[in-house]
Amino acid sequence: MDENDIIEIDLIIQAIHLKYGYDFRGYSKASIRRRITNMLTKAGFDTYASMLHALLIDETLFNSLLKEITVNVTNMFRDPEVYRAIRQTVLPALKGRSPLKVWNAGCSTGEEAYSIAILLSEAQLFPVYQIYATDIDEQVLKEAKDGIYDLKKIKDFTSNYQLSGGLESFSDYFTAKYDHARISQQFREQVVFFNHNLVTDSTFNEIDLILCRNVLIYFGSELQNRVFKLFWESLSPGGILCLGSKETIMFSDFADRFEALDPTNKLYRKK
Ligand SMILES: C[S@@+](CC[C@H](N)C(=O)[O-])C[C@H]1O[C@@H](n2cnc3c(N)ncnc32)[C@H](O)[C@@H]1O
């Protein structure tokens, strides 16, 4: 990739912001350039300049690029040891908070939000809790609300659930039909999914637990600081932030406003 390619890619990022309002300017340069280059190859453009022009007039092409940029890979009970730590460390630390308020930022197709809903329901600690699950991608939010997953995935979900310390019959949480399974209505009703952009939207109030995993990895350090500020302001005192395995708050501007509750599992408590 030469200097001109980089200039044209940066122009694409600017153009997306001006035309469609999505602001990817603070995302990690290496990652976003790679994704735009993937799209160039897939869509068969010879130059970034020709793709830029097409993006301005073709919303369908923009939506395909959006899909490429917002990596939606997720899983139920992803990194099961983190959920084990939430069961063992976080829930006891948050005991007595009612209603317990959880925010799952960058929820993708809902697996993470439903995992936490299952965990809270099993803990029976909180007669009342609210789970807000947000993302910028409307398509994944729709899939999350439907809560329908390919039957082939359930085996993987089940083994993660068991590794996380789950002792119930996991299939009872789903209704299977043909080649898919739907998460029970009880959990679908407990999670509220909606659009929220970590780059541009504002804070939540008095959240006790924020899970934002495998999202900040795509952001540059300045943008990460903006998001940490958003989380710090959204959390209630003593509230807990859970990040992804490759993410940390410890080298950010907000490092001294959180204490490491369980750094291996990326659990931090607001001081
Ligand atoms: C790799 S998935 C992570 C899903 C889940 N948190 C997990 O760890 O399995 C990243 C998600 O972050 C979302 N995302 C990216 N930029 C975002 C932003 N600015 N605000 C909110 N969500 C964003 C993407 O749409 C995508 O669904």
PDBQT file of the ligand as one rigid body, heavy atoms in Angstrom, charges set to zero:
ROOT
HETATM    1  C1  LIG A 301     -16.322  -8.445  17.536  1.00  0.00    +0.000 C 
HETATM    2  S1  LIG A 301     -17.937  -7.889  17.977  1.00  0.00    +0.000 S 
HETATM    3  C2  LIG A 301     -17.920  -8.212  19.714  1.00  0.00    +0.000 C 
HETATM    4  C3  LIG A 301     -19.199  -8.841  20.203  1.00  0.00    +0.000 C 
HETATM    5  C4  LIG A 301     -19.202  -9.223  21.675  1.00  0.00    +0.000 C 
HETATM    6  N1  LIG A 301     -18.988  -8.069  22.504  1.00  0.00    +0.000 N 
HETATM    7  C5  LIG A 301     -18.183 -10.279  21.973  1.00  0.00    +0.000 C 
HETATM    8  O1  LIG A 301     -17.144 -10.010  22.553  1.00  0.00    +0.000 OA
HETATM    9  O2  LIG A 301     -18.417 -11.436  21.586  1.00  0.00    +0.000 OA
HETATM   10  C6  LIG A 301     -17.769  -6.106  17.890  1.00  0.00    +0.000 C 
HETATM   11  C7  LIG A 301     -19.098  -5.380  17.855  1.00  0.00    +0.000 C 
HETATM   12  O3  LIG A 301     -18.862  -3.992  18.136  1.00  0.00    +0.000 OA
HETATM   13  C8  LIG A 301     -19.748  -3.225  17.366  1.00  0.00    +0.000 C 
HETATM   14  N2  LIG A 301     -19.234  -1.858  17.235  1.00  0.00    +0.000 N 
HETATM   15  C9  LIG A 301     -18.235  -1.405  16.453  1.00  0.00    +0.000 A 
HETATM   16  N3  LIG A 301     -18.108  -0.079  16.568  1.00  0.00    +0.000 NA
HETATM   17  C10 LIG A 301     -19.035   0.326  17.483  1.00  0.00    +0.000 A 
HETATM   18  C11 LIG A 301     -19.416   1.576  18.021  1.00  0.00    +0.000 A 
HETATM   19  N4  LIG A 301     -18.796   2.701  17.635  1.00  0.00    +0.000 N 
HETATM   20  N5  LIG A 301     -20.420   1.631  18.930  1.00  0.00    +0.000 NA
HETATM   21  C12 LIG A 301     -21.069   0.486  19.304  1.00  0.00    +0.000 A 
HETATM   22  N6  LIG A 301     -20.771  -0.728  18.820  1.00  0.00    +0.000 NA
HETATM   23  C13 LIG A 301     -19.770  -0.820  17.905  1.00  0.00    +0.000 A 
HETATM   24  C14 LIG A 301     -19.798  -3.969  16.041  1.00  0.00    +0.000 C 
HETATM   25  O4  LIG A 301     -20.949  -3.631  15.279  1.00  0.00    +0.000 OA
HETATM   26  C15 LIG A 301     -19.777  -5.432  16.499  1.00  0.00    +0.000 C 
HETATM   27  O5  LIG A 301     -21.074  -5.950  16.605  1.00  0.00    +0.000 OA
ENDROOT
TORSDOF 0
